[in-house]
Amino acid sequence: MSESPLEIVAARIRDRYSNPARHAYTYLFRLVPGTLSMSLVPALEAVMSAWVDEGQGLLPLSPPEAVGLCAAAAQTKPHERPPTTLTPHQRKQMMARVITFTVEMPNPDQVDVQLWSRALGFSPKGDRQAHEIWKRAAGDFWYSAYRPDDD
């Protein structure tokens, strides 16, 4: 049995953030469809899947464990100290991001992704939101299609 389009696109989003060249800590959460997460740390009941990178690569974790680590990281405020006094670990914590996303399928050939990326130490200034439309190509290949701004 092949994966559903929602699972394929969710895995591609996860792969995007698992790049080993990333140096900041990352807390990645796939949320229940229709969930609008305006809080810095997502509510546990909204989390379907979670991955965390605190220096060991992006690893899958249980939602309670990942939400707990994200909440602890949100309480860390290394950016309030002079940069010359920070350890490498604290520098990575300072740039930590929490990324939440939902995937929904409005029709058989399209998957909509809502993605929110927040800087734990610099929210709301460092917050970003994106809406992606993924389209089906030949077979079960999915790609992120161009989407003009909604302005």
N, CA and C atoms as a LAMMPS dump frame, in Angstrom:
ITEM: TIMESTEP
0
ITEM: NUMBER OF ATOMS
453
ITEM: BOX BOUNDS ff ff ff
-5.0000000000000000e+02 5.0000000000000000e+02
-5.0000000000000000e+02 5.0000000000000000e+02
-5.0000000000000000e+02 5.0000000000000000e+02
ITEM: ATOMS id mol type element x y z
1 1 1 N 0.847 -1.191 0
2 1 2 C 0 0 0
3 1 3 C 0.886 1.246 0
4 2 1 N 0.599 2.174 -0.889
5 2 2 C 1.412 3.384 -0.969
6 2 3 C 0.944 4.409 0.07
7 3 1 N 1.843 5.354 0.345
8 3 2 C 1.519 6.407 1.303
9 3 3 C 0.47 7.351 0.721
10 4 1 N -0.302 7.953 1.593
11 4 2 C -1.286 8.931 1.145
12 4 3 C -0.567 10.213 0.731
13 5 1 N -1.174 11.018 -0.13
14 5 2 C -0.561 12.294 -0.507
15 5 3 C -0.243 13.171 0.711
16 6 1 N -1.097 13.136 1.73
17 6 2 C -0.834 13.943 2.924
18 6 3 C 0.452 13.491 3.611
19 7 1 N 0.657 12.168 3.674
20 7 2 C 1.87 11.635 4.302
21 7 3 C 3.105 11.962 3.467
22 8 1 N 2.973 11.894 2.154
23 8 2 C 4.097 12.21 1.257
24 8 3 C 4.526 13.659 1.449
25 9 1 N 3.572 14.58 1.423
26 9 2 C 3.9 16.002 1.557
27 9 3 C 4.424 16.295 2.966
28 10 1 N 3.838 15.718 4.001
29 10 2 C 4.332 15.924 5.371
30 10 3 C 5.782 15.446 5.491
31 11 1 N 6.108 14.326 4.862
32 11 2 C 7.485 13.819 4.898
33 11 3 C 8.436 14.762 4.164
34 12 1 N 7.976 15.365 3.079
35 12 2 C 8.818 16.322 2.348
36 12 3 C 9.059 17.583 3.18
37 13 1 N 8.056 18.016 3.932
38 13 2 C 8.242 19.164 4.834
39 13 3 C 9.265 18.795 5.904
40 14 1 N 9.114 17.615 6.501
41 14 2 C 10.075 17.148 7.513
42 14 3 C 11.479 17.098 6.921
43 15 1 N 11.62 16.551 5.726
44 15 2 C 12.938 16.458 5.086
45 15 3 C 13.558 17.834 4.869
46 16 1 N 12.738 18.814 4.556
47 16 2 C 13.229 20.177 4.339
48 16 3 C 13.966 20.688 5.583
49 17 1 N 13.441 20.376 6.75
50 17 2 C 14.028 20.881 7.992
51 17 3 C 15.045 19.932 8.619
52 18 1 N 15.325 18.805 7.967
53 18 2 C 16.299 17.868 8.521
54 18 3 C 17.681 18.031 7.9
55 19 1 N 17.887 19.074 7.154
56 19 2 C 19.173 19.334 6.524
57 19 3 C 20.262 19.444 7.593
58 20 1 N 21.323 18.629 7.515
59 20 2 C 22.365 18.674 8.544
60 20 3 C 23.155 19.981 8.564
61 21 1 N 23.027 20.815 7.544
62 21 2 C 23.724 22.098 7.523
63 21 3 C 23.059 23.133 8.436
64 22 1 N 21.838 22.848 8.892
65 22 2 C 21.146 23.783 9.781
66 22 3 C 21.872 23.804 11.121
67 23 1 N 22.077 24.982 11.664
68 23 2 C 22.822 25.087 12.904
69 23 3 C 21.956 25.465 14.097
70 24 1 N 20.788 25.998 13.873
71 24 2 C 19.896 26.367 14.974
72 24 3 C 19.099 25.146 15.413
73 25 1 N 18.685 25.128 16.646
74 25 2 C 17.82 24.057 17.137
75 25 3 C 16.446 24.206 16.489
76 26 1 N 15.795 23.075 16.255
77 26 2 C 14.509 23.075 15.563
78 26 3 C 13.515 22.182 16.293
79 27 1 N 12.297 22.691 16.45
80 27 2 C 11.178 21.939 17.029
81 27 3 C 10.089 21.964 15.964
82 28 1 N 9.848 20.809 15.343
83 28 2 C 8.938 20.716 14.194
84 28 3 C 7.712 19.904 14.595
85 29 1 N 6.53 20.466 14.326
86 29 2 C 5.282 19.817 14.718
87 29 3 C 4.303 19.792 13.554
88 30 1 N 3.784 18.59 13.255
89 30 2 C 2.657 18.478 12.326
90 30 3 C 1.403 18.541 13.185
91 31 1 N 0.544 19.503 12.873
92 31 2 C -0.662 19.726 13.659
93 31 3 C -1.884 19.098 13.001
94 32 1 N -2.898 18.882 13.799
95 32 2 C -4.183 18.391 13.327
96 32 3 C -4.715 19.375 12.283
97 33 1 N -5.232 18.9 11.147
98 33 2 C -5.767 19.809 10.131
99 33 3 C -6.79 20.785 10.724
100 34 1 N -6.716 22.006 10.245
101 34 2 C -7.638 23.033 10.715
102 34 3 C -7.167 23.742 11.969
103 35 1 N -6.062 23.309 12.55
104 35 2 C -5.538 23.929 13.762
105 35 3 C -4.785 25.198 13.393
106 36 1 N -5.127 26.277 14.019
107 36 2 C -4.399 27.53 13.841
108 36 3 C -3.613 27.759 15.119
109 37 1 N -2.32 27.608 15.041
110 37 2 C -1.482 27.713 16.237
111 37 3 C -0.882 29.104 16.337
112 38 1 N -1.412 29.919 17.204
113 38 2 C -0.883 31.254 17.403
114 38 3 C 0.061 31.314 18.598
115 39 1 N 0.136 30.238 19.376
116 39 2 C 1.033 30.242 20.526
117 39 3 C 2.429 29.8 20.099
118 40 1 N 3.416 30.215 20.857
119 40 2 C 4.8 29.886 20.553
120 40 3 C 5.045 28.387 20.679
121 41 1 N 4.479 27.765 21.692
122 41 2 C 4.583 26.315 21.891
123 41 3 C 3.204 25.734 21.595
124 42 1 N 3.123 24.768 20.679
125 42 2 C 1.798 24.249 20.321
126 42 3 C 1.146 23.479 21.471
127 43 1 N -0.169 23.487 21.481
128 43 2 C -0.925 22.716 22.47
129 43 3 C -0.757 21.232 22.162
130 44 1 N -0.537 20.436 23.172
131 44 2 C -0.293 19.013 23
132 44 3 C -1.407 18.328 22.212
133 45 1 N -2.656 18.678 22.478
134 45 2 C -3.775 18.014 21.806
135 45 3 C -3.845 18.337 20.311
136 46 1 N -3.128 19.352 19.853
137 46 2 C -3.127 19.715 18.44
138 46 3 C -2.019 19.011 17.652
139 47 1 N -1.09 18.356 18.344
140 47 2 C 0.093 17.778 17.697
141 47 3 C -0.167 16.347 17.234
142 48 1 N 0.026 16.104 15.933
143 48 2 C -0.09 14.753 15.369
144 48 3 C 1.255 14.032 15.391
145 49 1 N 2.328 14.754 15.008
146 49 2 C 3.681 14.205 14.933
147 49 3 C 4.658 15.295 15.332
148 50 1 N 5.834 14.862 15.804
149 50 2 C 6.827 15.842 16.242
150 50 3 C 8.242 15.335 15.982
151 51 1 N 9.137 16.29 15.697
152 51 2 C 10.553 16.015 15.492
153 51 3 C 11.331 17.133 16.178
154 52 1 N 12.468 16.791 16.744
155 52 2 C 13.277 17.779 17.457
156 52 3 C 14.74 17.611 17.066
157 53 1 N 15.415 18.742 16.859
158 53 2 C 16.859 18.755 16.656
159 53 3 C 17.466 19.687 17.693
160 54 1 N 18.143 19.102 18.649
161 54 2 C 18.891 19.884 19.641
162 54 3 C 20.368 19.521 19.524
163 55 1 N 20.838 19.454 18.278
164 55 2 C 22.242 19.186 18.03
165 55 3 C 22.549 17.772 17.566
166 56 1 N 21.568 16.898 17.526
167 56 2 C 21.785 15.507 17.108
168 56 3 C 21.075 15.173 15.8
169 57 1 N 20.605 16.16 15.089
170 57 2 C 19.824 15.922 13.875
171 57 3 C 18.342 15.876 14.219
172 58 1 N 17.515 16.004 13.223
173 58 2 C 16.069 16.031 13.428
174 58 3 C 15.566 14.61 13.684
175 59 1 N 15.122 14.359 14.905
176 59 2 C 14.694 13.026 15.327
177 59 3 C 13.223 13.02 15.695
178 60 1 N 12.5 11.942 15.363
179 60 2 C 11.1 11.853 15.773
180 60 3 C 11.012 11.639 17.285
181 61 1 N 10.067 12.332 17.903
182 61 2 C 9.814 12.178 19.338
183 61 3 C 8.312 12.083 19.539
184 62 1 N 7.919 11.576 20.694
185 62 2 C 6.498 11.568 21.021
186 62 3 C 6.048 13.014 21.206
187 63 1 N 4.796 13.323 20.853
188 63 2 C 4.327 14.7 21.035
189 63 3 C 4.525 15.243 22.456
190 64 1 N 4.22 14.479 23.53
191 64 2 C 4.44 15.056 24.863
192 64 3 C 5.908 15.416 25.126
193 65 1 N 6.833 14.559 24.694
194 65 2 C 8.247 14.836 24.913
195 65 3 C 8.695 16.055 24.109
196 66 1 N 8.281 16.138 22.842
197 66 2 C 8.681 17.26 21.993
198 66 3 C 8.097 18.579 22.48
199 67 1 N 6.828 18.567 22.881
200 67 2 C 6.211 19.807 23.402
201 67 3 C 6.936 20.232 24.687
202 68 1 N 7.301 19.28 25.536
203 68 2 C 8.034 19.596 26.765
204 68 3 C 9.392 20.22 26.476
205 69 1 N 10.13 19.657 25.528
206 69 2 C 11.433 20.224 25.172
207 69 3 C 11.287 21.614 24.562
208 70 1 N 10.273 21.789 23.727
209 70 2 C 10.024 23.088 23.112
210 70 3 C 9.669 24.132 24.174
211 71 1 N 8.822 23.748 25.125
212 71 2 C 8.439 24.675 26.204
213 71 3 C 9.656 25.059 27.038
214 72 1 N 10.529 24.099 27.336
215 72 2 C 11.744 24.398 28.096
216 72 3 C 12.652 25.338 27.316
217 73 1 N 12.796 25.091 26.009
218 73 2 C 13.632 25.954 25.176
219 73 3 C 13.061 27.368 25.102
220 74 1 N 11.736 27.489 25.107
221 74 2 C 11.105 28.816 25.043
222 74 3 C 11.388 29.631 26.301
223 75 1 N 11.677 28.946 27.409
224 75 2 C 11.986 29.642 28.658
225 75 3 C 13.442 30.085 28.735
226 76 1 N 14.288 29.539 27.871
227 76 2 C 15.704 29.899 27.84
228 76 3 C 15.861 31.217 27.116
229 77 1 N 16.567 32.151 27.72
230 77 2 C 16.715 33.482 27.128
231 77 3 C 18.19 33.868 26.997
232 78 1 N 18.983 33.106 26.22
233 78 2 C 20.403 33.457 26.107
234 78 3 C 20.629 34.789 25.41
235 79 1 N 19.672 35.256 24.601
236 79 2 C 19.852 36.513 23.88
237 79 3 C 19.847 37.719 24.808
238 80 1 N 19.511 37.521 26.077
239 80 2 C 19.534 38.618 27.038
240 80 3 C 20.927 38.808 27.649
241 81 1 N 21.87 37.937 27.27
242 81 2 C 23.243 38.024 27.765
243 81 3 C 24.163 38.51 26.646
244 82 1 N 25.31 39.088 26.991
245 82 2 C 26.266 39.504 25.948
246 82 3 C 26.71 38.289 25.117
247 83 1 N 26.762 38.425 23.791
248 83 2 C 27.108 37.278 22.935
249 83 3 C 28.449 36.631 23.277
250 84 1 N 29.394 37.41 23.749
251 84 2 C 30.718 36.85 24.045
252 84 3 C 30.704 35.914 25.244
253 85 1 N 29.633 35.914 26.027
254 85 2 C 29.566 35.042 27.201
255 85 3 C 28.791 33.759 26.932
256 86 1 N 28.282 33.595 25.715
257 86 2 C 27.452 32.435 25.397
258 86 3 C 28.294 31.237 24.96
259 87 1 N 27.868 30.052 25.37
260 87 2 C 28.487 28.811 24.903
261 87 3 C 27.928 28.48 23.517
262 88 1 N 28.559 27.574 22.77
263 88 2 C 27.991 27.163 21.477
264 88 3 C 26.56 26.644 21.623
265 89 1 N 26.285 25.883 22.681
266 89 2 C 24.933 25.374 22.937
267 89 3 C 23.955 26.541 23.109
268 90 1 N 24.341 27.549 23.874
269 90 2 C 23.455 28.694 24.098
270 90 3 C 23.252 29.507 22.821
271 91 1 N 24.271 29.579 21.985
272 91 2 C 24.123 30.294 20.708
273 91 3 C 23.078 29.59 19.825
274 92 1 N 23.109 28.254 19.813
275 92 2 C 22.128 27.502 19.037
276 92 3 C 20.736 27.659 19.633
277 93 1 N 20.652 27.691 20.961
278 93 2 C 19.36 27.913 21.612
279 93 3 C 18.812 29.285 21.252
280 94 1 N 19.694 30.265 21.162
281 94 2 C 19.264 31.627 20.864
282 94 3 C 18.577 31.7 19.502
283 95 1 N 19.013 30.872 18.562
284 95 2 C 18.447 30.899 17.214
285 95 3 C 17.378 29.827 17.009
286 96 1 N 16.971 29.146 18.071
287 96 2 C 16.003 28.049 17.971
288 96 3 C 14.709 28.508 17.309
289 97 1 N 14.152 27.592 16.522
290 97 2 C 12.892 27.875 15.839
291 97 3 C 11.902 26.769 16.133
292 98 1 N 10.653 27.16 16.274
293 98 2 C 9.559 26.196 16.346
294 98 3 C 8.776 26.345 15.051
295 99 1 N 8.576 25.227 14.378
296 99 2 C 7.874 25.223 13.098
297 99 3 C 6.67 24.318 13.242
298 100 1 N 5.504 24.861 12.943
299 100 2 C 4.274 24.072 12.979
300 100 3 C 3.666 24.103 11.584
301 101 1 N 3.056 22.99 11.203
302 101 2 C 2.423 22.968 9.886
303 101 3 C 1.227 22.026 9.887
304 102 1 N 0.311 22.31 8.976
305 102 2 C -0.834 21.441 8.721
306 102 3 C -0.818 21.075 7.244
307 103 1 N -1.335 19.904 6.927
308 103 2 C -1.513 19.489 5.534
309 103 3 C -2.967 19.068 5.354
310 104 1 N -3.572 19.579 4.307
311 104 2 C -4.963 19.246 4
312 104 3 C -5.09 19.03 2.495
313 105 1 N -6.042 18.216 2.11
314 105 2 C -6.219 17.855 0.703
315 105 3 C -7.598 18.301 0.216
316 106 1 N -7.686 19.501 -0.385
317 106 2 C -8.991 19.989 -0.844
318 106 3 C -9.525 19.246 -2.063
319 107 1 N -8.621 18.622 -2.851
320 107 2 C -9.047 17.806 -3.997
321 107 3 C -7.961 16.77 -4.267
322 108 1 N -8.232 15.764 -5.092
323 108 2 C -7.281 14.661 -5.28
324 108 3 C -5.922 15.042 -5.86
325 109 1 N -5.819 16.212 -6.484
326 109 2 C -4.562 16.615 -7.114
327 109 3 C -3.895 17.801 -6.434
328 110 1 N -4.308 18.11 -5.198
329 110 2 C -3.733 19.266 -4.502
330 110 3 C -3.663 19.009 -3.006
331 111 1 N -2.547 19.426 -2.412
332 111 2 C -2.388 19.411 -0.962
333 111 3 C -2.015 20.828 -0.542
334 112 1 N -2.742 21.358 0.426
335 112 2 C -2.456 22.688 0.957
336 112 3 C -1.675 22.553 2.249
337 113 1 N -0.62 23.342 2.376
338 113 2 C 0.208 23.358 3.58
339 113 3 C 0.164 24.76 4.168
340 114 1 N -0.163 24.835 5.437
341 114 2 C -0.04 26.084 6.192
342 114 3 C 1.14 25.874 7.132
343 115 1 N 2.113 26.773 7.096
344 115 2 C 3.333 26.601 7.876
345 115 3 C 3.636 27.888 8.638
346 116 1 N 3.954 27.718 9.905
347 116 2 C 4.341 28.85 10.751
348 116 3 C 5.719 28.562 11.314
349 117 1 N 6.629 29.508 11.184
350 117 2 C 7.979 29.383 11.717
351 117 3 C 8.2 30.544 12.678
352 118 1 N 8.563 30.193 13.909
353 118 2 C 8.743 31.224 14.932
354 118 3 C 10.12 31.089 15.572
355 119 1 N 10.746 32.211 15.834
356 119 2 C 12.016 32.238 16.547
357 119 3 C 11.697 32.268 18.034
358 120 1 N 12.098 31.21 18.75
359 120 2 C 11.744 31.128 20.172
360 120 3 C 12.222 32.341 20.963
361 121 1 N 13.42 32.838 20.657
362 121 2 C 13.948 33.972 21.415
363 121 3 C 13.556 35.325 20.872
364 122 1 N 13.008 35.375 19.676
365 122 2 C 12.747 36.668 19.048
366 122 3 C 11.334 36.791 18.493
367 123 1 N 10.394 36.063 19.069
368 123 2 C 9.014 36.144 18.617
369 123 3 C 8.377 37.392 19.22
370 124 1 N 7.579 38.12 18.509
371 124 2 C 7.017 37.891 17.183
372 124 3 C 7.854 38.461 16.029
373 125 1 N 8.921 39.197 16.33
374 125 2 C 9.696 39.817 15.251
375 125 3 C 10.23 38.788 14.256
376 126 1 N 10.635 37.616 14.73
377 126 2 C 11.209 36.608 13.857
378 126 3 C 10.206 35.61 13.308
379 127 1 N 8.919 35.886 13.434
380 127 2 C 7.881 34.949 12.983
381 127 3 C 7.639 35.068 11.484
382 128 1 N 7.374 33.921 10.869
383 128 2 C 7.056 33.867 9.445
384 128 3 C 5.907 32.894 9.231
385 129 1 N 5.078 33.175 8.231
386 129 2 C 3.979 32.281 7.877
387 129 3 C 4.02 32.058 6.37
388 130 1 N 3.721 30.827 5.954
389 130 2 C 3.708 30.507 4.529
390 130 3 C 2.512 29.615 4.217
391 131 1 N 1.966 29.803 3.034
392 131 2 C 0.917 28.928 2.517
393 131 3 C 1.477 28.321 1.241
394 132 1 N 1.574 27.002 1.214
395 132 2 C 2.106 26.314 0.043
396 132 3 C 1.009 25.47 -0.589
397 133 1 N 1.025 25.43 -1.907
398 133 2 C 0.125 24.556 -2.647
399 133 3 C 0.99 23.507 -3.334
400 134 1 N 0.729 22.252 -3.013
401 134 2 C 1.449 21.132 -3.622
402 134 3 C 0.536 20.494 -4.664
403 135 1 N 1.11 20.184 -5.816
404 135 2 C 0.348 19.594 -6.922
405 135 3 C 0.901 18.207 -7.249
406 136 1 N 0.025 17.392 -7.794
407 136 2 C 0.405 16.044 -8.212
408 136 3 C 0.927 16.102 -9.652
409 137 1 N 2.065 15.488 -9.867
410 137 2 C 2.594 15.304 -11.221
411 137 3 C 2.316 13.857 -11.618
412 138 1 N 2.956 13.388 -12.66
413 138 2 C 2.747 12.01 -13.117
414 138 3 C 3.005 11.025 -11.984
415 139 1 N 2.117 10.059 -11.862
416 139 2 C 2.266 9.067 -10.802
417 139 3 C 1.937 9.676 -9.448
418 140 1 N 2.747 9.366 -8.47
419 140 2 C 2.52 9.899 -7.12
420 140 3 C 3.604 10.895 -6.726
421 141 1 N 4.129 11.636 -7.694
422 141 2 C 5.142 12.646 -7.41
423 141 3 C 4.435 13.959 -7.086
424 142 1 N 4.796 14.559 -5.953
425 142 2 C 4.201 15.822 -5.51
426 142 3 C 5.263 16.899 -5.488
427 143 1 N 4.89 18.11 -5.913
428 143 2 C 5.83 19.23 -5.931
429 143 3 C 5.135 20.481 -5.413
430 144 1 N 5.934 21.366 -4.831
431 144 2 C 5.425 22.649 -4.343
432 144 3 C 5.3 23.592 -5.522
433 145 1 N 4.08 23.978 -5.834
434 145 2 C 3.816 24.814 -7.009
435 145 3 C 3.93 26.292 -6.652
436 146 1 N 4.226 27.093 -7.652
437 146 2 C 4.263 28.544 -7.469
438 146 3 C 2.899 29.037 -7.005
439 147 1 N 2.912 29.927 -6.042
440 147 2 C 1.665 30.522 -5.568
441 147 3 C 1.876 32.026 -5.479
442 148 1 N 1.169 32.811 -6.267
443 148 2 C 1.336 34.27 -6.178
444 148 3 C 0.866 34.778 -4.817
445 149 1 N 1.433 35.915 -4.422
446 149 2 C 1.03 36.515 -3.145
447 149 3 C -0.455 36.83 -3.158
448 150 1 N -1.055 36.731 -1.965
449 150 2 C -2.493 37.006 -1.834
450 150 3 C -2.812 38.475 -1.675
451 151 1 N -1.815 39.331 -1.807
452 151 2 C -2.038 40.775 -1.576
453 151 3 C -3.014 41.371 -2.534
